[in-house]
Amino acid sequence: MRVLVAYASSTGFTKGIAEFVGERLREHGTQVDVQGVDSVKNLAGHDAFVIGSALYNQHWLKEAKSFVSNNRALLSTRPVWLFSSGPVGTKTTDAQGRDLSDVSGPKEIDELREAVKPRDHRVFFGGLDGSRLTGAIGFAYRMARRSQAARESMPEGDFRDWKEIESWANGIAEALPTVPA
Ligand SMILES: Cc1cc2nc3c(=O)[nH]c(=O)nc-3n(C[C@H](O)[C@H](O)[C@H](O)COP(=O)(O)O)c2cc1C
C-alpha cells in the first residue's frame, strides 16, 4: 500500500498539514510520499491519495484544481480523500452564524466530488502570516488589511488543530485496504 499526499500551499500552512498527515499514515505502517502537486511525477505507483489545498477567496489554488482535473481518470479509480486549509481565528461560525467549514470554500467542491468521488472532504483551520504572502494574493491581502473588519475577521497566527487532523488521518489509515506493499 503506497499513498500519495499531494498538496498546494502558498505560505506553507497546508504543506505542514500534508506532512503531518503523511507522518500519521507512516506510523500505521503505510508507505507514504508527500509532494507538492506540481512535483508529482508518478501517480500510477500509488494505491490511494490524499489531496489538499489552501483556500483563497473560497477557491482551491489553481495548481490543485489542475492536478485533480488532469488526473481524474486515474484518481477516480482509487480511494481519494480531500482537505482544504482555510479558516483562521478562533471562531467556528461567521457573522451570520454559519459554520465556517460550510462557507469557507472551495466553491468547486461539487466538481471535485464529481471528478474523483472522494471518500471525504474536510475543511481544517489554517494559518495566516502576512509576511509570507507574495504576488496577487499578497496584494489582495494588503488591500483587505486596510479595513479593521477584515483585520478582525482574519487574524494572523497558526490555527491548525493538530488533534482534529490527527483523528482524520487515523480514520484514513483505518479505511485503507490492507494490500501488501
Ligand atoms: C487574501 C486571502 C484570502 C483568503 N481567503 C480564504 C477563504 O476564502 N477561505 C478560507 O477558509 N481561508 C481563506 N484564507 C486563509 C488561508 O486559506 C489560510 O491562511 C491557509 O491556511 C493558508 O495556507 P497556505 O499557507 O498553505 O497557503 C485567505 C487568506 C488570504 C491571505
The ligand as an SDF file (V2000), in Angstrom:
LIG
                    3D

 31 33  0  0  0  0  0  0  0  0999 V2000
   -6.1570   37.0490    0.5890 C   0  0  0  0  0  0  0  0  0  0  0  0
   -6.5740   35.8350    1.3710 C   0  0  0  0  0  0  0  0  0  0  0  0
   -7.7740   35.2120    1.0970 C   0  0  0  0  0  0  0  0  0  0  0  0
   -8.1900   34.0840    1.8380 C   0  0  0  0  0  0  0  0  0  0  0  0
   -9.3870   33.5190    1.5560 N   0  0  0  0  0  0  0  0  0  0  0  0
   -9.8080   32.4590    2.3080 C   0  0  0  0  0  0  0  0  0  0  0  0
  -11.0920   31.8570    2.0560 C   0  0  0  0  0  0  0  0  0  0  0  0
  -11.8350   32.2500    1.1640 O   0  0  0  0  0  0  0  0  0  0  0  0
  -11.4800   30.8290    2.8390 N   0  0  0  0  0  0  0  0  0  0  0  0
  -10.6840   30.3590    3.8580 C   0  0  0  0  0  0  0  0  0  0  0  0
  -11.0930   29.4560    4.5720 O   0  0  0  0  0  0  0  0  0  0  0  0
   -9.4550   30.8970    4.0890 N   0  0  0  0  0  0  0  0  0  0  0  0
   -9.0020   31.9220    3.3570 C   0  0  0  0  0  0  0  0  0  0  0  0
   -7.7740   32.4780    3.5860 N   0  0  0  0  0  0  0  0  0  0  0  0
   -6.9140   31.8900    4.6160 C   0  0  0  0  0  0  0  0  0  0  0  0
   -5.9370   30.8880    4.0370 C   0  0  0  0  0  0  0  0  0  0  0  0
   -6.6010   29.8880    3.3370 O   0  0  0  0  0  0  0  0  0  0  0  0
   -5.1540   30.2200    5.1630 C   0  0  0  0  0  0  0  0  0  0  0  0
   -4.3560   31.2020    5.6390 O   0  0  0  0  0  0  0  0  0  0  0  0
   -4.3970   28.9670    4.7020 C   0  0  0  0  0  0  0  0  0  0  0  0
   -4.1630   28.1100    5.8130 O   0  0  0  0  0  0  0  0  0  0  0  0
   -3.0830   29.3100    4.0460 C   0  0  0  0  0  0  0  0  0  0  0  0
   -2.4920   28.1230    3.5730 O   0  0  0  0  0  0  0  0  0  0  0  0
   -1.0510   28.1160    2.8680 P   0  0  0  0  0  0  0  0  0  0  0  0
   -0.0480   28.6420    3.8630 O   0  0  0  0  0  0  0  0  0  0  0  0
   -0.8130   26.6790    2.5790 O   0  0  0  0  0  0  0  0  0  0  0  0
   -1.1350   28.9470    1.6490 O   0  0  0  0  0  0  0  0  0  0  0  0
   -7.3540   33.5790    2.8650 C   0  0  0  0  0  0  0  0  0  0  0  0
   -6.1250   34.1920    3.1280 C   0  0  0  0  0  0  0  0  0  0  0  0
   -5.7360   35.3200    2.3980 C   0  0  0  0  0  0  0  0  0  0  0  0
   -4.4280   35.9620    2.7330 C   0  0  0  0  0  0  0  0  0  0  0  0
  1  2  1  0
  2  3  1  0
  2 30  2  0
  3  4  2  0
  4  5  1  0
  4 28  1  0
  5  6  2  0
  6  7  1  0
  6 13  1  0
  7  8  2  0
  7  9  1  0
  9 10  1  0
 10 11  2  0
 10 12  1  0
 12 13  2  0
 13 14  1  0
 14 15  1  0
 14 28  1  0
 15 16  1  0
 16 17  1  0
 16 18  1  0
 18 19  1  0
 18 20  1  0
 20 21  1  0
 20 22  1  0
 22 23  1  0
 23 24  1  0
 24 25  2  0
 24 26  1  0
 24 27  1  0
 28 29  2  0
 29 30  1  0
 30 31  1  0
M  END
$$$$
